[in-house]
Amino acid sequence: MDFTLGDGTRIDYDDHGTGPLAVYAHGALLSRKAEDEMGTLDWEAVENLPGRRFVRFDARSHGASAGRPVPEDHRFERFAEDLVEFLGHLGGARPVTGMGSSLGCATVLHAAVGDPALFDRLVLVIPPTAWETRPAQAGNYRLAAELVTEHGVDAFTTAMSAAPVPATLSGFSYPPSELAVRPELLPALLQGLAASDLPAREKLRELAQPTLILALADDPAHPRSTAEQLADLLPDAELHVADDSAAVRTWGDRVARFLA
């Protein structure tokens, strides 16, 4: 299925079931297909929940969705605006459940801060670097954008494949075998991510929704410190930190129990 945003960008998505809506946003450089191939999140338990509608989509410039080579199109705030517009297209009763991983986590949080009544609960998977840890990651994104511009996408994918894999992701197909972003859009995406951060802490303290936070113990790109700070900031948060791949494999069931 697909939907065209107001700026002409086409968003591709899957829509399962009927009932109260839960929508999930994936991480940067990924897509529905790429995440399924990695196998870190098994959505079977969520898709089989009775009386629940579950939607996954490819964010702009990712997977089967379209995009433009414009850095401002790829800031966290823009992805949040896309999500809000997409929810308007999906219709149904409000509030809905907002779920996201990494970039998707940031997307959901920015949307929630913009309209606290939009979501009834939140699922935040591997929150990204934020606040004090964000500048170093932003620098990595800017260097990656320069690498792609000067040496091409193959140089970038080679560098990604050579990076250490966190022990918690051992046994998964990580990193993905294929990049889920078209080469001509990659520099703009990386530049937009470099210019982004999570919402201010004082704004997050105002979000009262029950929240499930799923984090990795050993991933510097998604540090445990961000997840722990979010758990402290959000008034009704439950944090689960995976210390090994077996714990990661429980996440799909944990999300299903939380939604049920």
C-alpha positions, -999 to +999 in steps of 0.1 A: +000+000+000+011+036-005+003+071+005+016+104-009+026+131+016+017+168+010+052+175-005+047+147-031+068+121-013+053+086-016+053+064+015+050+026+012+034+007+041+018-025+054-015-025+073-025-056+093-056-063+113-085-041+126-090-022+159-070+003+179-039+013+158-003+008+166+022+022+141+059+014+140+088+034+125+121+018+116+157+029+121+180+050+098+195+033+067+169+005+072+134-005+060+107-030+067+125-055+045+160-048+060+147-051+096+130-084+088+162-098+073+181-088+104+157-106+126+161-085+157+124-078+160+099-106+154+065-090+148+045-122+146+032-119+182+022-083+176+005-090+142-014-119+159-029-098+187-067-099+185-085-067+180-054-047+171-044-029+139-006-028+132+010-006+106+047-005+095+060+019+069+092+028+051+102+063+061+110+089+034+141+080+014+141+045+028+132+011+013+102+013-011+094+049-002+105+079-022+126+109-011+145+140-022+182+148-018+175+176+007+191+175+041+162+194+058+139+165+047+159+142+069+159+159+103+141+141+131+115+168+132+106+162+095+102+125+100+079+133+129+058+156+107+056+128+081+043+104+108+016+128+119+005+133+083+006+096+077-016+089+108-041+114+094-043+092+062-047+060+082-077+074+101-092+056+130-098+066+166-072+086+186-050+082+205-029+055+188+002+036+200+035+050+187+064+026+183+099+032+168+135+020+167+165+044+167+155+070+141+119+057+145+122+062+183+132+099+177+104+102+152+078+091+177+092+112+205+092+144+184+056+137+173+046+130+209+061+163+221+044+181+193+010+166+202+009+148+236-027+137+229-017+118+198-004+086+215-019+064+242+014+046+248+049+044+234+074+017+225+110+030+222+135+006+208+173+013+209+170+050+215+198+069+196+226+091+209+211+122+224+221+155+242+257+151+254+265+121+233+249+135+201+278+157+189+302+128+184+276+108+165+267+139+144+304+142+135+304+106+124+273+113+101+290+143+086+322+123+079+301+095+064+283+120+041+317+133+029+329+097+023+299+090+001+302+123-018+340+118-024+343+081-028+309+066-035+284+044-016+307+013-019+332+030+004+305+037+029+291+002+029+327-012+032+333+009+063+299-002+078+307-038+073+341-034+089+327-018+121+326-039+153+293-057+159+279-054+194+278-088+212+241-084+218+235-085+180+256-117+174+236-143+156+216-117+137+221-106+101+238-074+112+247-052+094+221-058+067+234-072+034+220-043+014+217-005+021+180+005+023+187+040+010+192+049-027+228+063-033+217+097-045+197+103-013+223+090+012+244+122+017+213+143+024+200+117+048+233+116+067+235+154+068+200+156+081+207+131+109+238+150+118+217+181+124+192+163+146+187+155+183+160+141+206+135+167+221+146+187+251+145+169+284+119+193+299+095+185+270+099+148+275+090+151+312+055+162+301+048+129+283+026+108+307+020+078+284+029+043+296+062+036+278+083+005+271+120+011+264+141-016+249+178-010+249+211-028+242+238-029+268+268-025+244+259-005+213+277+029+212+254+042+184+224+035+207+239+039+241+224+025+273+227+060+288+201+075+265+176+047+274+183+051+311+178+089+309+146+084+290+134+060+317+141+086+343+125+115+324+093+098+313+069+095+342+055+061+334+084+042+317+095+006+319+131-002+308+145-035+296+182-037+288+193-067+267+227-081+278+229-108+251+212-118+219+188-142+237+173-112+255+169-093+222+149-123+209+123-117+236+115-082+224+087-091+200+068-109+228+076-081+252+060-056+229+030-078+223+024-082+261+028-044+265+002-037+238-022-063+251 
